[in-house]
């Protein structure tokens, strides 16, 4: 079991296992020490440059706005303190991503594919109702639980009509 370096978020969370690794962040299965809730904890490897902090806050705000949507991963906690690596805790989808599912199991049945596609479209509709474009839809950003799907990683989303630019939050 890999352990993260001691960082500010560790006062609130016990790291249980590493479940993902990206170019700029790691994702852990963690337990909130206060409530006992098991979460996915996404931790950036280093503090964000000042020009990236706004993108991190944008992602958190959009996730929070959409937290009541069934097909968007719920943001539970986040912190982006200057000089510290930012982190966000979201609900955990134990089955992993659609990319994982497609890589490790037999092909989806027509019924499964229909349900997942319907959930993806419902998630995109929620993002669009919030006047945003997801901009990073791919199987790795579709998480599964009980054969249902939810969208994650809104880090490069943009407001409809806003120039896309490079809003990546380092994810």
C-alpha positions as CSV (number, residue, x, y, z in Angstrom):
1,X,0.0,0.0,0.0
2,X,1.5,3.3,-1.1
3,X,1.3,6.3,1.3
4,X,1.2,9.9,0.2
5,X,3.7,12.4,1.6
6,X,2.5,14.2,4.7
7,X,0.5,17.2,3.5
8,X,-2.1,19.5,4.9
9,X,-5.1,17.4,3.8
10,X,-3.9,14.5,6.0
11,X,-5.2,16.2,9.2
12,X,-8.7,15.4,7.8
13,X,-8.2,12.1,5.9
14,X,-6.6,8.7,6.4
15,X,-5.2,7.4,3.1
16,X,-6.3,3.8,2.6
17,X,-5.0,3.1,-0.9
18,X,-3.8,4.7,-4.1
19,X,-6.4,4.2,-6.8
20,X,-5.3,6.6,-9.6
21,X,-2.3,8.4,-10.9
22,X,-2.3,11.2,-13.5
23,X,0.3,13.6,-14.8
24,X,-0.3,16.2,-12.1
25,X,-2.4,14.5,-9.4
26,X,-2.9,11.3,-7.5
27,X,-6.2,9.8,-6.4
28,X,-6.6,7.9,-3.2
29,X,-9.3,5.9,-1.5
30,X,-9.4,7.8,1.9
31,X,-11.5,8.0,5.0
32,X,-12.6,11.3,6.4
33,X,-11.5,11.2,10.1
34,X,-14.4,13.2,11.4
35,X,-17.3,11.5,9.7
36,X,-15.9,8.1,8.7
37,X,-17.0,8.6,5.1
38,X,-14.9,6.8,2.4
39,X,-14.1,9.2,-0.4
40,X,-12.0,9.6,-3.5
41,X,-9.2,12.1,-2.6
42,X,-7.6,13.8,-5.5
43,X,-4.3,15.5,-4.5
44,X,-2.1,17.6,-6.8
45,X,1.6,16.8,-6.6
46,X,2.6,20.4,-6.0
47,X,1.2,23.8,-5.3
48,X,-0.5,25.3,-8.3
49,X,1.0,28.3,-10.0
50,X,-1.0,31.5,-9.5
51,X,-2.4,31.3,-13.0
52,X,-3.7,27.7,-12.3
53,X,-5.4,28.4,-9.0
54,X,-8.3,30.1,-10.7
55,X,-8.9,27.0,-12.8
56,X,-8.9,24.8,-9.7
57,X,-11.4,27.1,-8.0
58,X,-13.5,27.1,-11.2
59,X,-13.6,23.3,-11.3
60,X,-14.6,23.2,-7.6
61,X,-17.3,25.8,-8.0
62,X,-18.8,24.0,-11.0
63,X,-18.7,20.6,-9.2
64,X,-20.4,22.3,-6.2
65,X,-23.1,23.9,-8.4
66,X,-23.9,20.5,-9.9
67,X,-23.7,18.5,-6.7
68,X,-27.4,17.6,-6.7
69,X,-27.2,16.1,-10.2
70,X,-27.3,12.3,-10.3
71,X,-24.8,12.0,-13.2
72,X,-22.1,14.3,-11.9
73,X,-19.6,13.2,-9.3
74,X,-20.4,15.1,-6.1
75,X,-17.7,17.3,-4.6
76,X,-17.6,16.9,-0.8
77,X,-14.6,19.0,0.3
78,X,-11.8,20.9,-1.3
79,X,-8.9,23.1,-0.4
80,X,-6.7,25.3,-2.6
81,X,-4.5,27.1,0.0
82,X,-1.7,29.2,-1.5
83,X,1.6,27.4,-1.2
84,X,0.1,24.0,-0.6
85,X,-0.9,21.3,-3.1
86,X,-4.7,21.6,-3.6
87,X,-6.9,18.6,-3.0
88,X,-10.6,17.7,-3.5
89,X,-12.6,14.9,-1.9
90,X,-15.5,13.5,-4.0
91,X,-17.9,10.6,-3.6
92,X,-16.1,7.4,-4.4
93,X,-17.1,5.2,-7.3
94,X,-15.8,1.8,-6.4
95,X,-16.2,0.3,-9.8
96,X,-13.7,2.8,-11.3
97,X,-14.0,4.4,-14.7
98,X,-15.6,3.3,-17.9
99,X,-12.1,3.1,-19.4
100,X,-11.2,0.6,-16.7
101,X,-14.4,-1.4,-17.3
102,X,-13.8,-1.5,-21.1
103,X,-10.2,-2.6,-20.6
104,X,-10.8,-5.4,-18.1
105,X,-14.2,-7.0,-18.7
106,X,-16.1,-8.4,-21.6
107,X,-17.9,-6.0,-24.0
108,X,-20.9,-4.1,-22.6
109,X,-24.3,-5.6,-23.5
110,X,-26.6,-3.4,-25.5
111,X,-28.7,-2.7,-22.3
112,X,-25.6,-1.7,-20.3
113,X,-24.3,0.5,-23.1
114,X,-27.7,2.2,-23.4
115,X,-27.9,2.9,-19.6
116,X,-24.3,4.3,-19.5
117,X,-24.9,6.4,-22.6
118,X,-28.1,7.7,-21.1
119,X,-26.3,8.6,-17.9
120,X,-23.5,10.4,-19.8
121,X,-26.0,12.4,-21.8
122,X,-27.8,13.3,-18.6
123,X,-24.5,14.5,-17.1
124,X,-23.7,16.5,-20.1
125,X,-27.2,18.1,-20.1
126,X,-26.6,19.1,-16.5
127,X,-23.3,20.7,-17.3
128,X,-25.0,22.5,-20.3
129,X,-27.9,23.7,-18.0
130,X,-25.1,25.3,-15.9
131,X,-24.1,27.1,-19.1
132,X,-20.8,25.2,-19.4
133,X,-19.1,22.7,-21.8
134,X,-17.3,19.7,-20.3
135,X,-14.5,19.7,-22.9
136,X,-12.9,16.5,-21.6
137,X,-15.4,13.8,-22.1
138,X,-13.6,10.4,-22.4
139,X,-14.1,7.0,-20.8
140,X,-11.6,7.8,-18.1
141,X,-13.8,10.7,-16.9
142,X,-16.9,8.6,-16.7
143,X,-17.1,6.8,-13.3
144,X,-19.3,3.7,-12.6
145,X,-21.2,2.5,-9.6
146,X,-24.0,-0.1,-9.6
147,X,-23.9,0.0,-13.5
148,X,-24.7,3.7,-13.5
149,X,-22.4,6.4,-14.7
150,X,-21.4,9.9,-13.5
151,X,-19.1,12.5,-15.1
152,X,-16.0,13.8,-13.3
153,X,-13.0,16.0,-14.1
154,X,-14.5,19.4,-14.9
155,X,-11.1,21.0,-14.8
156,X,-11.0,22.3,-18.4
157,X,-14.7,23.1,-18.7
158,X,-15.6,26.5,-20.0
159,X,-18.6,28.7,-19.8
160,X,-20.6,28.6,-23.0
161,X,-19.4,31.5,-25.2
162,X,-16.2,31.9,-23.3
163,X,-13.0,31.3,-25.3
164,X,-11.6,27.8,-24.4
165,X,-8.0,28.9,-23.8
166,X,-6.0,26.6,-21.5
167,X,-8.1,26.2,-18.3
168,X,-6.5,23.0,-17.2
169,X,-6.1,22.9,-13.5
170,X,-3.1,20.7,-13.7
171,X,-5.1,17.5,-13.8
